[in-house]
Amino acid sequence: MTTYQDDASTTALEASRPLGDISQETARHSVNHFEAESRADIFVAHAFEEARVDLGEVRMNYCVVGAANRPALLLIPGQAESWWGYEDALPYLAEHFQAYAVDLRGQGRSTWTPGRYTLDNMGNDLVRFIDLVVRRPTIVSGLSSGGVLSAWLSAYAKPGQVRGAIWEDAPLFASEVNPAWGQSIRQGLGPLFALWSKWLGDQWTIGNWAGMQAAAATELPAWLPAALAAMSTKRDGAGAGPPQNPSGPPQNLLEYDPEWGRAFSSGTATAGCDHARMLASVRVPVLFTHHFRMVDDATGTVMGAISDLQVRHARELVTSAGQRFDYHSFPHMPHSMHSQDPELFARTVTDWSATPPQDPAVTVR
């Protein structure tokens, strides 16, 4: 069984606690918020130690690997992903970085915060995490919704907190209800998030997994299952994540508050964070990795996280802000490179991070 301990620096010890030692914080926490202890029976052991830090509203769970004299790297998981989505990539990353992988609010062992799932709240959680735990300039890398948060930090983190940002198949514009360019979330994965919310309920208050599976055939658009299959990780055997129950929800979904999905599909998560304005405010160099995508000719929907058109506009906004934008295309890669090919992901991050800053430019690969 994994032992959980505090890996924060000594000056952050008052904020960070071992996982079994937060009774006082839990006692004073709002009854409308839910700590990991309220769902302790769902978690499984992992290869790396975990710790939590008190950020004020939330207790953020995280894992840290790598020597402290190496550059800092903050890893931000995607929607319905816990920190351990990076577990197979961490040994490769630890050779070059001190890497911090976190559970965002509403995911993993971090606090669930009903009614409080917005990009701005999540971004500010990460600003506090950098202040309290990382405590030095860091590169930030996020997948999917975590990639949008990496973009948020690129624009809105405190001066000097972020050195550079990696946006791993981030649904810029595509996760908004009314985007400036291209398809909206309703023409992408929004129907899946709405399905989760309807049949599982906020904080799993419904939990009708069998009903959801039966309803998927009629409640999801006909094109979506094929898109999900192309975007899904295809690794098998050892190193492909924790064992799954073939008749029940996958482990990552058990650790996820389905209200997250409702917040994104309804637009409340992104209402205060216009993506075009955010991208025009980016202040650090960016690497964008673009994975499987195509536009369905019959419906105009995007099969994948983000269309080529949307990436093009993101690039124009970032370079117009005076920042470097590097673009690597992986058209056959599932949504999560760090899960599908952790060695390639680590190499991509390491090689890009070692590239000296240049004048604002666009590089394509």
N, C-alpha and C positions, 0 to 999 in steps of 0.2 A: 504494500500500500504506500502511496506517495506521502512523504512528509511535507507539510506546508510551513513555510517560514518567511520572515520578512527579509527581502533582499534590498531594501532601500538604503540609501546612505545614512550615516549616523545622525545627520542633522534632520532627517525626515522621519526618525523613529517614532516621534509622537504622533505623526499622521498615519504611519503604516503599522499594520498589526498582522500577526499570524492569523490564518483563517479561523482558528478556533477561539480567538480571544477578542471578540468585538461585542460582548454582551452589553456593555454600557452604551456604545454607539447605537446598537439595535434597539435598546430600551427607549432611547430618546428620539428615535427616528419616527417619522410620520407613519400613521397607520395606513396611509395610502401608498406607501413605498414598501417594497418587499426585498428583504435580504436573502442571501443564498441559503441561510439556515431554514427558511420556510419551505425549501424544495430540495433539501440535502440528499434525499434518497435517489435523485435522478442522476447524480454526477458519477463519473468513473475516474479511475486513476490514470495518470499520465507519466511520461518519462522524465519530465522536468518539474522542479519545485514551483509552487505558486505562492503569491503573497497578495495582500490587499492594502490599498492606501485610501485614507479618508480624504475625499476632495470637498467635503461640505455636504452637498446634497446626496452624493453617491459614494459608495465604497467601490473603487475600481480594482478589479482583479487583474493580475498580470504575471508574466514569467519573464525572467531576464537571464540571458546566457552571454558568455564571452567576457574577456578581460576588460577591466575598467580603463586600461590605457589605449584601447582601440576606439575608433570613432563610434559615436552613438547612432543607433538606428531604431526608429519607432515604427512598429508594424501594426496596422489598423485593419482588422478583419472586415469582411463584407457582411451584408445582411444575412441573418441566420447562420453566422459563423462565430465560433468562439476562438480564443487565442490559439488553441491547439490545432486550428487549421494550418498554422505555420510550423507545427511540430516537426515535420520531416525536413523542412528547410533550415531549421535552427542550427543543426550541427554544421552545415556548410557556412551559414552566415557568421557563426561564432568564430570562425577562423579569421575573419576580417573586421568584425564589429562587436561592440557590446550592444546586443539587440534586445529590445523590450517589446513583447507581444502582449496586447491588452484585450480584455473583454470590455466592449462598449456598454454603456448603460442599457439595460434591457436584454443583455446577452450574457451567456456563460454564468460565472459566479458574481458578476457585478450586480449592483442594485437595479431592480425593476422599478420604473418611475412612471406610473400611469399618467397620461395626459401631458407628459413632459418630453416626448420624443421629437425633438427638432434638431436640425443640423447645427443651429447656433448653440443650443445647450450641449450637444455632443462635442462640438468643436471647443467650447470653453472648458469642458471636462479635460480635454487633451492638453490645453494650455496649462491648466493647473497640474496635470500629471508631469509635464515637462519641468515645471517649476519645482515640484516637490520631490520627484523621483529621479528623472534624468539629470537635471541640474546643470546642463551645458547645451550648447548648440547641437542640433541633431538633424539627420536626414529623416524624412517621414515617407513611408510607403504604405499605400492602402489599396485594397481590392474593392471594386464595385462601389457600394455606398461608402466603404472605407476609403476608396479612392477619391470620392467627392469630398470626404472629410480631409484627406491629404491636400486637396485643392483649397479647401477652406483655410487650413493652416498656412498654406502658401501665401494667402492673401491677408489673413486676419490674426495670425499669431503675434505675440509680442515681438518687437524688433530684436533680432539676434537669436531668437529661439530656433529657427529653422534654417538650415544651410542649403537644402535642396529637397525636391519632392518627386516621388515616383507615383504615378497614377496608373494602377494596374487595371486595365479594362474598365475604367470609371464611366458610369452612365451620365456624363455631363449633358445637360439639356434633357436627355432621355428619361431622367427620373423626376422631372418637373411635370406638373399638370398642364401648364401653359408655357411651354418653352419658347425662347426667341427663335430657335431654328429646329426643324426636323420633328421627329415623332415624339409624342408625349409618353408618359409612363403608362397611359391607358392603351397605347399602341405597342407596348412592350411587355414587361413582366408584371404590370399592375394587376391584371386579372388573377394571377397566381397569388399575389399578396392578399387580395380581397378574399380569395377562397380560403386561405389560411385563417384570416380574421373571422370569417363567417362561421366556419365549422369547428375551429379550435377555441375561439373566443379570446378576448383580452385576458392576459395572464393565465391562459389555458382553463378558463372557467367553464367552457363547454367540452372541449377535448374529444369531439366525435371524429376520431381518426377514420373509422370504417365508413361513416357517412360522407366524409370529405372525399375519400377515394372513390366512392360510388358516384358522387356528384360531379367529380372532375370531368367526366365524359361529356356532360351537358353544360357545365358552367364555365369551362375554359374554351377559348377560341380554338377552332380546328387546327390552326397552324402552330399553336403554342407547344404541344408535346414534342414535335420534331425539333423546335428551337431549343427546348430544354435538354433534349437528348444530346444535341450538338454542343451545348454549353457545359454539360456535366462532366466532372472528373471521371476518368475511365481506368484509373489504376486499380489493380487487384492485389490481394494477398498482403504480406507484411508491409507495413509502412503506409497503408492506405487509410489510416484512421482507426478509431476504436471499433470493436465488433458491433455489428448492427443486428437488431431484431427484425427478421424479414417480415414479420406480421404486424409490426408496430412502427411508430415514428422513429426516424433516424436520430442519433444522439444529438447532433447539432440543432435540430428543430426542438427537441425536448428542452434545451437550454435557452430557448429564444422566446421572448414575449411576443405573441402574434399581434399585439397592438402596434408594434413596429410596422408591420405590413400595412395595417389600416392607416397609420399616419402617412406613409408614403403614397399609397394608392389614392387617398383622399386629398393629398396635397398639404396637409397641415405640417408635415415634417420639413417641407421646403418653402413654406409660405414666406418666411422672413429672410430667405437667402436666394436672391435672384442669381442664377448661374452666370449670366452675361456680366453682371456687375462684379461678381466675385472674380471671374477670370481676368477682367480688365484691371483688377487690383493686385494680381500676383506679383510677388517681390523676390522670388528665388528661381533658379534654374529648374526645369521640369523635364522628366522623362515620361512619355506616355507609351504604354504597351497596349496594342490593340489586337484583340483576339478574334475568334470566330464571329462573323457578322454577314448578313445578307438582308436585303429588303424583299419582302414577299410581293411579287408582282400583282397578285390578285387583290391584296388588301392595303398595300403600302406600309404595312407594319414592319418594324425592325426586328429581325431574328438575330438576337445578340444583344450586347449591352448598349452599344452606341454605333451610330451609322458613320460612314466616311464623311458625309457632309457635316455632321455635328463635330467630329474631330477637327475638320478643316477650320470651322469657325472658332473653336476653342484655341487652336494654334494661332490664328490671326489676332485674337484678343490678348493672348499671353505675349506674343512678340511685339505687339503694339505697346504693351506696358514696359517694354525694354528688357524682357527676360528671354533666355535661351529656351527653346522647345525642341527636344529630341523625340523622334517618333520611331518606334520599332513595331513593325507589323508581323503578327503571328496568326495568319488567317485560319490555320487548322488547329489552333490551341483552344482547349476549353476555357471557360470563363476564368478559372483560377489556375494560373500558371504555377503558383507556389505549391498547390496540391498535386497537379498533374505531373509536373517536372520540377521538383524542388531544387535539383542541382542547376538546371538552366536558369531558374529564377534567381538563385543566389549569385550565379555568374553574371547575369544581366545587371543586377543591382551593384555588385562589386565593381564590374568594369566601368559602368557609368559613373559611379561615385568617385572613381579614381581619375576621371577626366578633368583636367584643369578648367576653371571657368573661362568662358570666351565671350566675345562680343555677342549681343543678341543675334541669334540665327536659328535656322531650322535645319535639322539633320534628319534624314529619312533612311530607314533601313528595313 
